[in-house]
């Protein structure tokens, strides 16, 4: 054994090992004590911080302001999307933006043509912005060119399972559609579709869809501008409520005086939330997106369920509450029924065609309105001839004295919305007579009185010829072509008879959409049919007719016109021939290349005359896309007429009125011994029509019986080029030529 080992003493280690449990306990107690000490210190620090923060918050409130970081934002801004063809929707977007700006909210105006929904639409789910869509319905219920891609994408996404019914959950939107109720089959179709497609993708409609109506007769507020103003007011009110965190504006129907909309800070219910899912199932049987209202989109008020556990003492209160709700519901249903009956009775009564908004618009244009659906206006050619200047092209072609011609209509309504309408579509439209009807005696009497009143205003005006002023006070001609469709007036035959009794000639123009009325029309001095195009597609594009079967009606009208040339007498076989006219309006790049089709239409209706006139540009209009580029030069009209005459062998060019950019093609039967007889013997016509009326329709006559020789200056190719030598402008023109010749 090593003796060095005896020198080591292991007794202390052995003692520690024996008492090791006491050592462990001491260490554990110390650590526990240290932990408790740290917990107490941290708790004191936290309490101190909370007291400090609470004091700071009280100070902020006392001083009248609160930190912007703590204020919740409910509406971050407004995005206004528009799809416009003529600029109306774009103009409304600008107006709406100005109103939103007044609320202090950021606003952006976005053209749908420049917007990619694939990349950006989903961003609206979390942006907290409100999206307003102003979309117009174009021809045949199609979207405008600028909104075409957006609508196509939205439609496909709404039925694509890859997107689903919650793709736009969280997005808030409102829709205002622009349309025309005259086209009933697709009125506001695009606005309805956009509303439906967004809803199908899970977006939340914040208010009822608005529907603007260009048809002033049926517009709820008198015009599409009025419809938009009403919708805009509701939208701004709703936006103001959303900005405050309100779910819906109070409608005054809150129960027990508890208005949920007044509870600020409440989270707005979005589609897909439990309560909202209970109200709005994504099922067409439960909700119809077309008929939705803002009230329907609000959350359900919380009611205590009878199935829950309640005290017996509270049963009486609950049952009284249920009975009260039942009584209120019955009263509401009774009021609704009464309101519906009232509306039904009002709808059954025919209303006036001229609404206050329409009256204001037409009065500004110089109309003298008569009764509830008629009007008269002083033609500029009437004013011209009163001053000793030339008359209109009808003076050149048919010998009408323009200063003695009254331009009027017994119906301001029309069945077309032609792109070249020089009244800018302020008149109402319709396919049938559905308004109040005034008597023809009253219409004619007031028309003459108003016309004479307007003539009197030219007494003493410099340049007005005294003899022509006196002649102008007696109406000798009536042009039923002012605006609208005169043949729609149910008493048009009585009105024509009254005109002839007053020795006033009748020139009636129809738009070839009422073949039955043309067939039943009594003889007139001259019957016009507007032939604005020769093919179905171009007619639809130019005239924009309301009838779905417009092309067949057009062809039937031309056939009815042909029947007017030869008709069977009531008593024996005789011929009753009236003067008939095709009126062609040439629109460059639209209908000037349809020569062969025009020739076929001429053979169908066999008119006596064909007036070919270049379209007149009447300035910018939200209802028309025409520009000066669509107006043909006179040389182009002459070229068209030459080419057309080559295709219709029984016709030749007869007259020309260069100032109106118009030429007359006449049937060769009016050319006797190489001289044209396109003018009218008006006194002879009055004698013939009187004999016809006295005989009850058995005494017939033909167009050749009251024709008159056309003066040389009115003929095509004459040096005067349609100028009446009595025209003071023509005299000055030739005088200047003589002086220059000296």
Secondary structure, DSSP 4 states (H G I P E B T S, - for coil): --GGGGG---HHHHHHHHTHHHHHHHHHHHHHHHHHHHHHHHHHHHHHHHHHHHHHHHHHHHTT---GGGSPPS--EEEEEEE-SSSHHHHHHHHHHHHHHTTT--EEEEEGGG--HHHHGGGGGTS-EEEEEEEEB-GGGPBPGGGHHHHHHHHHHHT-TTT-TTTTTT-EEEEEEEE-TTSGGGTTHHHHHHHHHHHHTT-EE-SPPEEEES-TTT-TTSSHHHHHHHHHHHHHHHHHHHHTT-SS---S--GGG--GGG-TTPPPP-TTSHHHHHH--SSTTT--GGG--TTTTSPPPP---TTS---HHHHHHHHHHHHHHHHHHHHHHHHHHHHHHHHHHHHHS-B-SS-HHHHHHHHHTT-EEETTTEEEE--HHHHHHHTT----HHHHHH---GGGEEEEES---BSB--TT-TTTT-S-B-SS--B----HHHHHHHHHHHHHHHHHTTTT-TT--HHHHHHHTS--EEEE-SSS-GGGSTTHHHHHHHHHHTT-EEEEEE-S--HHHHHHPPP-SEEEEE---SSHHHHHHHH-BS-TTHHHHHHHHHHHHHHHHS---SSS-------EEEEEEE-TTTSTT-HHHHHHHHHHH--SEEEEEEPPP---BTTB---GGGSPPHHHHHHHHHHHHTT-TTEEEEEEEGGGTEEEEEEGGGEETTEE--EE-HHHHHHHHHHHHHTTT-S---GGGGEEPPPGGGBTT-TTTT--TT-HHHHHHHHHHHHHH-
